[in-house]
Amino acid sequence: MPERVRFRCNNCGNRFETEVLDEDERREARRENRPTNAVHCPECHRTDVRRGWD
């Protein structure tokens, strides 16, 4: 079941929340050759993000 995780963009500083797959779902998707998308900033679309808002 996807979980909501907070992220902060290292490029523009935008704070956002998104749903990510848990470890079991990622493992299953890789086994079935389904894509697992990288988290990206909704403002600048960069993938240079970190967990948490601190």
Secondary structure as GFF3:
##gff-version 3
##sequence-region A 1 54
A	DSSP	beta_strand	3	9	.	.	.	ID=ss1
A	DSSP	beta_strand	15	20	.	.	.	ID=ss2
A	DSSP	alpha_helix	23	31	.	.	.	ID=ss3
A	DSSP	beta_strand	49	51	.	.	.	ID=ss4
###
